[in-house]
Amino acid sequence: MTGLTHLNSRGEASMVDVGNKQITARQAMAVGYVEMQPDTLAQICAGMLPKGDVFAVARVAGIQAAKQCASLIPLCHPLMLSNIQVEFKVDAENIRVGIQAICKVAGQTGVEMEALTAVSVAALTLFDMCKAIDPAMRIGGIRVINKSGGKSGYWQARDEHD
């Protein structure tokens, strides 16, 4: 593991200078989930929630969030993302909705934070749209599972959490 890159020589928070880094195609995939009651999952799947299509709204929210990452996280670089995908998978066995986000850019820094932000805000939006019928929902498992590009190349999580 390398040292913390967001600290200057005095130990103060500092934005990393990526100006000398090579522009490469970069991609990151993050995942997470929202656990809920069986009836809540059934209502989502049936499209019976009063606020509308949960997946459509949460997808757009996740995409918007990825584009705003640098406004939300102080030391993130603003990126011109070339693609953002947010997908949902109903997991009836575990009574939850899985969320996956993939962010891509041709740039000088990675897109892990954008993918994590997309998953997080999609999960929060799903929660918001369903909280009236299931305030005990739980958001969890948010993490990067792979990334590619840059000097370090491809990286993948070794274990399968959650």
N, C-alpha and C positions, 0 to 999 in steps of 0.2 A: 504494500500500500504506500502511496506517495504522500507527501505532506499536504496540508491544507492550502489550497491555492487562492482562497479568498481572504488571506491575511497578508498584510504587507510586512516589511522587516521589523516594524514596531509592534506587530500583533494586532493591528487595527483592521477592521473590515475594509476590503478594497476590491473593486471590480478588476477581474483578470484582464490583462491586455492581450487580446487575441490577434492583434494587427499583423504579426509576423507569421501566424499559422497559415498553412496551405488550405485553400478552399477545396473541400471534398464533399461528396454525397454522404449525408448522415441521416440516420434513421434510429428511432427508439420506439419500443413497444412497452406499454405499461398496462397493468390489469388491476382490477379490484372487484368488489361485489357489494350488494346490498341484500342482507338477510331480512326476511319478513314472515308474517303469518301466512299459512297456506291460502286463506281466503283472499288476502291482498294480492298474492301472486296470480291467483285465478282471475281476479278482477282486472289486473293489468293485461293478462293474456287475452281476455275477452273484450278488451277495450271499453270497459264499463265504468271507468273513473270519471267523475264529473268535470275534472280539469282538462280532459281530452287525452290525446295520444301521448302517453308517458314517454315512449321511446323516441318519438320524433322531437319532442321538446328537449329531452335530456341530451339527445345527439347534437342538436344545434347549440345548446348551452356548453357542451364539452368543446365543440369546435371554436366557439367564441372565446372560451376561457384559454385555450391553447394560444390563440392569437394575442391575448392580453397578458401573457405570462410575465413579461418584463415590467408591466405596470403593477403586478401583484407581488413579485418576489424581487426585492431591492437590487440584488447583484446579478440578476439575469440580463443577458444581452438581448436587445430587441432583434428578432429574427424575421426574415421574409420566408415564412413557411411555404413550401411548394405543395404540400398535401397533408391533410389531417383526416384520419378515419376514426370514427367512434362506432363501435359495434356492441350489441347486447346479446347475451345468450341466457335463455331461461334454463335454470338448473332446478328442475322439479324435485330431484332426489334430496338436495340440500336446502330446498325452499329459499332460493335466492336468485337474483339476477346478476350474472357476471358482466363485467364491463371491460372492454379492451380498446385502447387508443394507440394508433400508430401516427407518429409525426415524422415528416421528412423535410430536409432542407439541403441546399448546396451552400455550405458556409464554413466558417472558421471555428465554430463551437457546436457542441452537441445539442440534442433536442430532448434529453431525458426529462427536464423540468416541464417542458410543454406537454409531453405525453402524460406525465403524472398529474399535471393541472387539469388536463382534459378529463381524465378518469375521475378525479376528485370532484370536479364541478358537475359532471354528468351524474355521479352518485348523489351529490347534494340536491340536484334538481329532481331526481327520481324520488328522493326522500320528501322533498317539499310537495311534490304532486300527490303523494300518498299519505302524508302524515295525519290527515284528518281521520282516516280509517285505521291507521296502524302507526301510532306514535312511538312504538317500541322497536321499530326497524333498527338494524345495526349495519353500519358501513365498515368494511374491513378489507384486509388483504391488498392494500394499494402498494404497488411496487413496480420497479422496472424489471422486465424479464429478459430483454435483449436490447442491444444497441450495436450500431455499426458506423464505420467512417472514422475519419481522423487518424492520428498517429497510432492510437491503440487498436484500431481495427474492430473486429467483431468480438463482442462479449455476450455471454448468455448466463443467466442464473443457473446455478448447479442443482438446486433443489426445487421441489414443487410444493411450495407453501400453499395452504388453503386449497 
